[in-house]
Amino acid sequence: MTATVVHVASGREWRGGQRQVWLLARALRQAGLADQVAVTGGGTELASRLEHDGIRVHQARWTVGL
């Protein structure tokens, strides 16, 4: 059974927390340890980077976070 990791990042800027989510998601993908999906704001830098790296992204329409 493969684990599924859901990353949730509400910040809209590219800061330390978003970078940490991106680095963790990339490392998990490279290691093949889990299926992943990220939930983040639409049009964010994090969403763009994750999609570029082949990680599923659900772009939410919210105003939570910075």
ABEGO torsion letter per residue (X at the ends): XBBBBBBBBABABBBAAAAAAAAAAAAAAAAGABBBBBBBBBGBAAAAAAAAAGBBBBBBBBABEX
